Amino acid sequence: MSGKKLVKQHNYLCILLDYYGNLLTQRRQQILNMSLEDDMSLSEIAETLNISRQAVHDNIQQAVEQLKQYESYLGIVHKDQSLVSKVDHILNNYGFDQNPEIICELEELKAMIL
């Protein structure tokens, strides 16, 4: 997999973790956070948690699969990304130069979505 694809996949998993992480078991959430957010290796996580590398690997794979299933069922990330895209489209394609309050309101809306 190319570097750009890996970064894109990593970022997507971080977003899924932000949205649905609390639905994972505490242990899976902890392991995935250590892997994605703290950029720890399987060995580092295993040593820190006193479990095997295989257990770390299995928990990461299962957590990622769960997060993807949650998004497949609920689609919240997709909906939010679509809303942000729509707000950006409005901001970029309609002349609000005369009314900065509208720009401010749309930027606040965008911040609320994210």
MOCORCOR-V816462 format. One record per residue. N is the residue number from 0. RES is the residue in one small letter. SS is DSSP state (~ for helix, > for strand, _ for the rest). PHI is phi in whole degrees, 0 to 359 (NA if undefined). D_FIRST is the distance of its C-alpha to the first C-alpha in Angstrom with 1 decimal. Layout:
# MOCORCOR-V816462
n: (N/N)
res: (RES/RES)
ss: (SS/SS)
phi: (PHI/PHI)
d_first: (D_FIRST/D_FIRST)
This chain:
# MOCORCOR-V816462
n: (0/1/2/3/4/5/6/7/8/9/10/11/12/13/14/15/16/17/18/19/20/21/22/23/24/25/26/27/28/29/30/31/32/33/34/35/36/37/38/39/40/41/42/43/44/45/46/47/48/49/50/51/52/53/54/55/56/57/58/59/60/61/62/63/64/65/66/67/68/69/70/71/72/73/74/75/76/77/78/79/80/81/82/83/84/85/86/87/88/89/90/91/92/93/94/95/96/97/98/99/100/101/102/103/104/105/106/107/108/109/110/111/112/113)
res: (m/s/g/k/k/l/v/k/q/h/n/y/l/c/i/l/l/d/y/y/g/n/l/l/t/q/r/r/q/q/i/l/n/m/s/l/e/d/d/m/s/l/s/e/i/a/e/t/l/n/i/s/r/q/a/v/h/d/n/i/q/q/a/v/e/q/l/k/q/y/e/s/y/l/g/i/v/h/k/d/q/s/l/v/s/k/v/d/h/i/l/n/n/y/g/f/d/q/n/p/e/i/i/c/e/l/e/e/l/k/a/m/i/l)
ss: (_/_/~/~/~/~/~/~/~/~/~/~/~/~/~/~/~/~/~/~/~/~/~/_/_/~/~/~/~/~/~/~/~/~/~/~/_/_/_/_/_/~/~/~/~/~/~/~/~/_/_/_/~/~/~/~/~/~/~/~/~/~/~/~/~/~/~/~/~/~/~/~/~/~/_/~/~/~/~/~/~/~/~/~/~/~/~/~/~/~/~/~/~/_/_/_/_/_/_/~/~/~/~/~/~/~/~/~/~/~/~/~/~/_)
phi: (NA/289/300/295/294/296/295/298/295/300/298/296/295/297/295/301/296/298/284/244/305/292/274/279/297/301/294/296/298/297/295/294/299/298/286/278/278/268/56/270/283/302/296/296/295/301/294/297/264/59/228/281/299/297/296/297/302/298/296/296/299/291/294/298/298/298/300/294/294/301/293/299/284/263/66/292/299/300/297/295/296/295/296/298/299/294/297/300/300/297/297/273/244/235/283/251/302/280/225/295/296/295/300/299/297/293/295/294/299/300/295/293/293/279)
d_first: (0.0/3.8/6.7/8.3/6.3/6.5/10.1/10.9/10.1/12.1/14.8/15.2/15.7/18.2/20.0/20.3/21.6/24.1/25.3/25.5/25.3/29.0/28.8/27.0/29.2/30.0/28.3/25.0/25.2/26.0/23.2/20.5/22.2/22.2/18.5/17.4/20.5/21.7/18.4/20.0/18.6/19.4/22.3/23.6/23.7/25.3/27.9/28.7/29.3/30.8/28.6/26.4/22.7/22.4/24.3/22.0/18.8/20.8/22.0/18.6/17.3/20.6/20.8/17.5/18.7/22.1/20.9/19.1/22.3/24.5/22.7/22.9/26.6/27.7/25.4/26.7/23.5/23.3/27.0/27.0/24.3/26.3/29.5/28.1/26.9/30.4/32.2/30.2/31.2/34.8/34.8/33.4/35.4/38.8/41.3/42.2/43.6/47.1/46.0/43.9/44.6/42.4/39.5/40.1/40.3/37.0/35.2/36.8/35.6/32.0/32.3/33.8/30.9/28.3)
